[in-house]
Amino acid sequence: MPRSAHYTLKRNIAYLFTYESIEYLPKTNNGLESEFAHLKTKLRVHSGLKLKNKIKVGDSRPTFLQL
């Protein structure tokens, strides 16, 4: 194992399986991936938009964080 990988694992081992101790955290990120896929499709349809307007398209849709 390369030295840098070894030190990174050694330094962050306490945080490696944090997701298992948090009850409300989903076990997979499938829901989040589907949200991003939907946004990507929406932006692909509007390919001529400027970046400022693309950001508005992304912000106009309610997300799972706005519960």
PyMOL commands that set and color helices and strands:
alter all, ss='L'
color gray80, all
select helices_A, chain A and resi 3-15+18-21+30-45+51-59+64-66
alter helices_A, ss='H'
color red, helices_A
deselect
rebuild
show_as cartoon
